[in-house]
Amino acid sequence: MEKHNKRQLNLIETFLDSLKVEKGLSVNTVVAYRTDLQDLLSFLQARKPAKNLESATNEDILHYIYILSKKSFAKTTQSRRISALKQFYEFYMNEKVLNVNPTIGLKSPKKTDSLPKFLTENEILHMLNIASSLENKMLYIMLEVLYATGLRVSELVSLKISAFLVDDEVLLVKGKGSKERIVPLTSIAYQKLKEWLGLRWQHYKKSTKNEYYIFPSNRSTQGHISRERFAQLLKELAGKCNIDYKRVSPHVIRHSFASHLLNNGANLTTIQNMLGHADIATTEIYTHVLESKLQDAIFKNHPLSYKLHKGK
């Protein structure tokens, strides 16, 4: 049994290694895929009779997805799991390890279109103002950089000193698929970040594990502040600012950055490049935010709309 399980886990790891090499998937995606495939393996082994990844049938996979759909998983999570399964079996079909692909015909749940959530410019400025007065200086710098660049939280927390090109006042960011992009800093974010590099060892104990990171940590095994800790600090800051903590997260700040840029005249291609979107279609969702704001403004302020509304 132990030997049998070892083979199954090796199949998963071999597949994940291929993804890291061929597609350059992020560490977080690889970890998620590993969890997804191990969960499927546990489900199959609990079947009567017991199955494994190699002996799974289409009926087994469909039943597994059915059970997932009945649990409180978000559709995005279900879609990711289905993607992991399909890629796993396609990989081993190509490797001639399997003769039958049990995921044939498997479809992801339809995504419901939802506009990105974001804070107003005044709310962001208020958070920055309050954060600047706190003892935790790193939180303020991180918020300043995040709002100035729109980085993904994983990109922000793992920034290395070498990513800060001081003379050019930009960050060299390695994003999804290990693709690099240059992101300019605002003058205040540049100045505060430059100051922080000279101050951070007054607040954190330097070690071989954290010395290369802009936002170090003495607790995290990674050497830098974790995504979860930064998100927690942001929610605590929201409370100090009298903003509903449920509305605040690193991703919401990223959305706010993009929405505010667009609202102030930046073009989509510029925003796409700064966000690191491979497809401009992903960036276009922010145009819907702008459109809804414009519609609201017209409804409230246009003379004819006002008269019609008043007459109801």
C-alpha positions as CSV (number, residue, x, y, z in Angstrom):
1,M,0.0,0.0,0.0
2,E,2.8,2.4,0.9
3,K,4.6,1.6,-2.3
4,H,1.4,2.1,-4.2
5,N,0.8,5.5,-2.6
6,K,4.4,6.5,-3.3
7,R,3.9,5.9,-7.0
8,Q,0.7,8.0,-7.1
9,L,2.5,10.9,-5.3
10,N,5.4,10.6,-7.7
11,L,3.0,10.9,-10.6
12,I,1.7,14.2,-9.1
13,E,5.2,15.5,-8.5
14,T,6.5,14.6,-12.0
15,F,3.5,16.4,-13.5
16,L,4.1,19.5,-11.3
17,D,7.8,19.6,-12.2
18,S,6.8,19.7,-15.9
19,L,4.5,22.6,-15.3
20,K,7.2,24.6,-13.5
21,V,9.6,24.0,-16.3
22,E,7.3,24.3,-19.3
23,K,4.8,26.9,-18.1
24,G,6.7,28.7,-15.4
25,L,3.7,28.5,-13.0
26,S,4.0,30.4,-9.7
27,V,4.8,28.6,-6.5
28,N,1.2,29.3,-5.2
29,T,-0.4,27.7,-8.3
30,V,1.8,24.6,-8.0
31,V,0.9,24.3,-4.3
32,A,-2.8,24.6,-5.2
33,Y,-2.5,22.0,-8.0
34,R,-0.8,19.6,-5.6
35,T,-3.6,20.0,-3.1
36,D,-6.2,19.5,-5.8
37,L,-4.6,16.3,-7.1
38,Q,-4.0,14.8,-3.7
39,D,-7.6,15.6,-2.8
40,L,-8.7,13.6,-5.9
41,L,-6.4,10.8,-5.0
42,S,-7.9,10.6,-1.5
43,F,-11.4,10.6,-3.0
44,L,-10.5,7.7,-5.4
45,Q,-8.9,5.6,-2.7
46,A,-12.0,5.9,-0.6
47,R,-14.2,4.5,-3.4
48,K,-15.5,1.0,-3.3
49,P,-13.7,-0.6,-4.9
50,A,-10.7,1.6,-4.3
51,K,-9.2,3.4,-7.3
52,N,-6.2,5.5,-8.0
53,L,-5.2,8.3,-10.4
54,E,-4.3,5.7,-13.1
55,S,-7.5,3.6,-12.8
56,A,-10.0,6.5,-12.4
57,T,-12.8,6.4,-14.9
58,N,-14.9,9.2,-16.4
59,E,-17.7,8.3,-14.0
60,D,-15.3,8.6,-11.0
61,I,-14.2,12.1,-12.1
62,L,-17.7,13.3,-12.8
63,H,-18.8,12.1,-9.3
64,Y,-15.9,13.9,-7.7
65,I,-16.8,17.1,-9.5
66,Y,-20.4,16.7,-8.5
67,I,-19.4,16.4,-4.9
68,L,-17.3,19.5,-5.2
69,S,-20.2,21.5,-6.7
70,K,-22.3,20.6,-3.6
71,K,-19.7,22.0,-1.3
72,S,-19.2,25.7,-0.6
73,F,-16.3,26.0,-3.1
74,A,-16.2,29.2,-5.1
75,K,-16.6,28.7,-8.9
76,T,-13.1,29.9,-9.4
77,T,-11.8,27.2,-7.1
78,Q,-13.9,24.5,-8.9
79,S,-12.5,25.8,-12.2
80,R,-9.0,25.6,-11.0
81,R,-9.4,22.0,-9.8
82,I,-10.9,21.0,-13.1
83,S,-8.1,22.6,-14.9
84,A,-5.5,20.8,-12.7
85,L,-7.2,17.5,-13.4
86,K,-7.5,18.0,-17.1
87,Q,-3.8,19.1,-17.4
88,F,-2.7,16.1,-15.3
89,Y,-4.4,13.5,-17.5
90,E,-3.5,15.3,-20.7
91,F,0.1,15.2,-19.6
92,Y,0.1,11.5,-19.0
93,M,-1.8,10.7,-22.2
94,N,1.0,12.5,-24.1
95,E,3.6,10.6,-22.0
96,K,1.9,7.3,-23.0
97,V,1.4,6.4,-19.4
98,L,-2.3,6.3,-19.8
99,N,-4.4,5.0,-22.7
100,V,-7.7,6.7,-21.7
101,N,-8.3,10.2,-20.5
102,P,-11.1,10.2,-17.8
103,T,-11.5,14.0,-18.0
104,I,-12.8,14.0,-21.6
105,G,-15.9,16.2,-21.8
106,L,-15.3,17.8,-18.4
107,K,-16.4,21.4,-18.4
108,S,-15.7,24.2,-15.9
109,P,-18.7,25.9,-14.2
110,K,-19.7,29.1,-15.9
111,K,-18.3,32.1,-14.2
112,T,-20.6,34.9,-13.1
113,D,-19.4,38.3,-14.2
114,S,-18.5,40.5,-11.3
115,L,-17.0,43.9,-11.3
116,P,-13.8,44.4,-9.3
117,K,-14.3,45.9,-5.9
118,F,-12.3,49.0,-5.1
119,L,-12.0,51.8,-2.6
120,T,-12.4,55.5,-3.5
121,E,-9.4,57.8,-3.9
122,N,-10.3,59.5,-0.7
123,E,-10.5,56.2,1.2
124,I,-7.0,55.2,-0.1
125,L,-5.5,58.6,0.8
126,H,-7.1,58.4,4.3
127,M,-5.6,54.9,4.8
128,L,-2.2,56.2,3.7
129,N,-2.4,59.1,6.0
130,I,-3.3,57.0,9.0
131,A,-0.7,54.4,8.1
132,S,2.1,57.0,7.9
133,S,1.5,57.8,11.6
134,L,1.7,54.2,12.9
135,E,4.7,52.6,14.6
136,N,4.7,49.9,11.9
137,K,6.5,51.8,9.2
138,M,6.7,48.8,6.9
139,L,2.9,48.6,6.6
140,Y,2.9,52.2,5.4
141,I,5.6,51.7,2.8
142,M,4.0,48.5,1.5
143,L,0.6,50.3,1.1
144,E,2.3,53.2,-0.6
145,V,4.2,50.9,-3.1
146,L,1.1,48.7,-3.7
147,Y,-1.1,51.7,-4.5
148,A,1.6,53.2,-6.7
149,T,2.2,50.1,-8.7
150,G,-0.8,47.7,-8.5
151,L,1.5,44.7,-7.9
152,R,0.0,41.3,-7.0
153,V,0.4,40.7,-3.3
154,S,2.7,37.8,-4.0
155,E,4.9,40.1,-6.1
156,L,4.9,42.8,-3.4
157,V,5.8,40.7,-0.3
158,S,8.6,38.9,-2.1
159,L,10.3,41.9,-3.6
160,K,14.1,41.7,-3.4
161,I,16.4,44.6,-3.0
162,S,17.8,43.9,-6.5
163,A,14.3,44.6,-7.9
164,F,14.5,48.2,-6.9
165,L,16.4,50.0,-9.7
166,V,17.1,53.1,-7.7
167,D,18.7,55.2,-10.5
168,D,15.7,54.6,-12.8
169,E,13.0,54.9,-10.0
170,V,11.3,51.7,-11.1
171,L,10.8,48.1,-9.9
172,L,11.8,45.1,-11.9
173,V,9.0,42.7,-11.1
174,K,8.9,38.9,-11.9
175,G,5.3,38.0,-12.3
176,K,3.2,35.0,-13.4
177,G,5.0,32.6,-15.7
178,S,8.3,34.2,-14.5
179,K,7.7,37.1,-16.9
180,E,9.6,40.3,-16.0
181,R,8.1,43.7,-16.3
182,I,9.2,47.2,-15.3
183,V,6.9,49.1,-13.1
184,P,7.5,52.9,-12.5
185,L,7.1,54.3,-9.0
186,T,5.5,57.5,-8.0
187,S,7.9,60.1,-6.6
188,I,6.6,59.6,-3.0
189,A,6.7,55.8,-3.2
190,Y,10.2,56.0,-4.6
191,Q,11.4,58.3,-1.8
192,K,9.7,56.3,1.0
193,L,11.0,53.0,-0.4
194,K,14.5,54.4,-0.6
195,E,14.3,55.6,3.0
196,W,13.0,52.3,4.2
197,L,16.0,50.4,2.8
198,G,18.2,52.3,5.2
199,L,15.9,51.9,8.1
200,R,14.5,48.3,8.0
201,W,17.2,46.7,10.1
202,Q,16.2,49.0,13.0
203,H,12.9,47.2,13.1
204,Y,13.9,43.6,12.0
205,K,16.8,41.4,12.9
206,K,19.0,40.7,9.9
207,S,19.6,37.0,9.0
208,T,20.8,35.0,6.0
209,K,17.2,34.2,5.3
210,N,15.7,37.7,5.1
211,E,18.6,39.9,4.2
212,Y,17.8,40.1,0.5
213,Y,14.1,41.1,0.9
214,I,12.8,44.6,0.9
215,F,10.0,43.6,3.4
216,P,11.8,41.1,5.7
217,S,10.3,39.0,8.4
218,N,11.8,37.2,11.4
219,R,8.9,34.9,11.8
220,S,8.1,33.7,8.2
221,T,10.0,30.7,7.0
222,Q,10.2,32.5,3.6
223,G,12.3,35.3,5.0
224,H,9.8,38.0,3.9
225,I,6.4,39.0,5.3
226,S,3.7,36.6,4.3
227,R,0.7,37.5,2.1
228,E,-1.6,36.5,5.0
229,R,0.1,38.8,7.5
230,F,0.1,41.7,5.2
231,A,-3.7,41.2,4.5
232,Q,-4.3,41.0,8.2
233,L,-2.4,44.3,8.8
234,L,-4.4,46.0,6.1
235,K,-7.7,44.9,7.7
236,E,-6.5,46.2,11.1
237,L,-5.6,49.5,9.4
238,A,-9.1,49.6,7.8
239,G,-10.6,49.5,11.3
240,K,-8.4,52.4,12.4
241,C,-9.7,54.3,9.4
242,N,-13.4,53.5,10.1
243,I,-13.6,51.6,6.8
244,D,-15.3,48.2,6.8
245,Y,-12.5,45.7,7.0
246,K,-14.4,43.3,4.7
247,R,-13.9,45.8,1.9
248,V,-10.1,45.9,2.2
249,S,-7.6,43.4,1.0
250,P,-4.3,43.6,-1.1
251,H,-6.3,42.6,-4.2
252,V,-8.8,45.4,-3.6
253,I,-5.9,47.9,-3.4
254,R,-4.7,46.5,-6.7
255,H,-8.1,47.0,-8.2
256,S,-8.3,50.5,-6.8
257,F,-5.0,51.4,-8.4
258,A,-6.2,50.2,-11.9
259,S,-9.7,51.8,-11.5
260,H,-8.3,55.2,-10.4
261,L,-5.7,55.2,-13.2
262,L,-8.4,54.6,-15.8
263,N,-10.7,57.1,-14.2
264,N,-7.9,59.7,-14.5
265,G,-7.3,59.1,-18.2
266,A,-4.7,56.3,-18.4
267,N,-5.1,54.0,-21.4
268,L,-5.8,50.3,-21.1
269,T,-2.5,49.2,-22.6
270,T,-0.5,51.2,-19.9
271,I,-2.6,49.6,-17.2
272,Q,-2.3,46.2,-18.7
273,N,1.5,46.5,-18.7
274,M,1.7,47.7,-15.1
275,L,-0.7,45.0,-13.8
276,G,1.2,42.3,-15.8
277,H,-1.9,41.0,-17.6
278,A,-1.0,38.7,-20.5
279,D,-4.3,39.4,-22.2
280,I,-5.8,42.9,-22.5
281,A,-9.2,41.3,-22.2
282,T,-8.4,40.8,-18.5
283,T,-7.8,44.5,-18.1
284,E,-10.9,45.5,-19.9
285,I,-13.1,44.6,-16.9
286,Y,-12.1,48.0,-15.5
287,T,-13.9,49.8,-18.4
288,H,-17.1,48.4,-17.0
289,V,-16.3,50.1,-13.7
290,L,-15.8,53.4,-15.5
291,E,-18.9,52.9,-17.5
292,S,-21.0,52.3,-14.4
293,K,-19.6,55.4,-12.8
294,L,-20.3,57.5,-15.9
295,Q,-23.9,56.2,-16.1
296,D,-24.4,57.0,-12.4
297,A,-23.0,60.5,-13.0
298,I,-25.3,61.1,-15.9
299,F,-28.3,59.8,-14.0
300,K,-27.6,62.1,-11.1
301,N,-26.5,65.2,-13.0
302,H,-28.0,65.3,-16.4
303,P,-30.9,67.8,-16.4
304,L,-33.3,65.5,-18.4
305,S,-32.4,62.4,-16.3
306,Y,-33.0,64.5,-13.1
307,K,-36.4,65.6,-14.2
308,L,-37.5,62.1,-15.2
309,H,-36.2,60.7,-11.9
310,K,-37.9,63.4,-9.9
311,G,-41.2,62.8,-11.7
312,K,-41.3,59.1,-10.6
